[in-house]
Amino acid sequence: KKNLIVFGTRPEAIKMAPLVKEFYKYPEKFETRVCVTAQHREMLDQVLAFFEITPDYDLDLMRPNQNLFTLTADIITHLKEVLEDFEPDYVYVHGDTSTTMAASLASFYSGSKVCHVEAGLRTFDKLSPFPEEMNRRIAGVVSDYHFPPTDKSEENLLNENVSRNQLLVTGNTVIDALNFSSEKVNSKDFKDEEIEGLKTSIDASKRIILVTGHRRENHGQGFINICQALSNIAKANPEVEIIYPVHLNPNVQQPVYDLLDGISNIKLIAPLSYPAFVWLMSKSYLIITDSGGVQEEAPSLGKPVLVMRNTTERPEAVSAGTVILVGTDVLKITQETERLLKDSTHYKEMSAKHNPYGDGSACKRIVKFIENLA
Ligand code: UDP
């Protein structure tokens, strides 16, 4: 069976890398090739290096002032050549990016079977998150096989009339990636300059609040509010250190550096490589983020998460009590952070280690499922 695995951004690479590695274990059964659209460049390359994956096709599509129209058109037209060259039986896409949506459509045009990993997540609000909710819905319609991570995402697909024999609940592949990463980072011969650098620059006597953010719907006023809240928290709690690896998107960089640079207990740093980020998560007291992947990883590390969004396609962690939605409301972000800093019973409740997103065997399940198809 011929497999083409397509991805373009950092989170997709993290979540698809373990699937690539799992397929590579069975060369006699699968010919597996990797195509990156490189919708993100630097942040994607860091992940490829860590997982030691060399793409067979690199469309290198990141452009200055990239927009959704040209990006989508570029992915479809460039992927056509790859699909004609390799003629895959199965194309694997992940989640909800422009790469996911455009690659699933291109693969449908070319007659390959489309397999959607991390399928069935929904907010049921087509404008939020934008454009992700629509990207994943389109990929869902186009796909032949669906790999929802949880029962809830399975239920969403069944409600959209996907038939049971076209789907399998697998858990999220992000946990497979996290396990791979922890094992590699803890192995004797692993040396990472970034982790060593963090060890020397972080004040271990302080409680670390780790912050990340990038969502398009938070650009503008959302990020201004987030920065205001972080500034309040830092000033009111000198015993706390806020560490913020700032996403490379200029809509994020500009407000964050304008409003937070120079506050003594806020460290603005470049995005971290995946292993360094996982290491820093494990050293943090709490995490404030709008990221999907971070919400899924944090429960495995026993870290509470405040999510800077109003809606979520990941209700499982909210129900499990490890995540609270705080939106981009200055007061709410500040109050919930203060509560976690001061109320130890509440903190303990939110740091339970049960992870509703998976057990680290998602990729094995996907490979078995494909192997068993006629
Ligand atoms: N991550 C990383 N370096 C960073 C920040 C995040 O490697 O500086 C990882 C993180 O562990 C998670 C993924 O990137 O696996 C999340 O990516 P992002 O927040 O960009 O996207 P989302 O998950 O919201 O789609």
Residues whose N, C-alpha, C, O or C-beta is under 5 A from the ligand:
A	BS01	UDP	P11 I14 T212 P245 P271 L272 S273 Y274 F277 D290 S291 G292 G293 V294
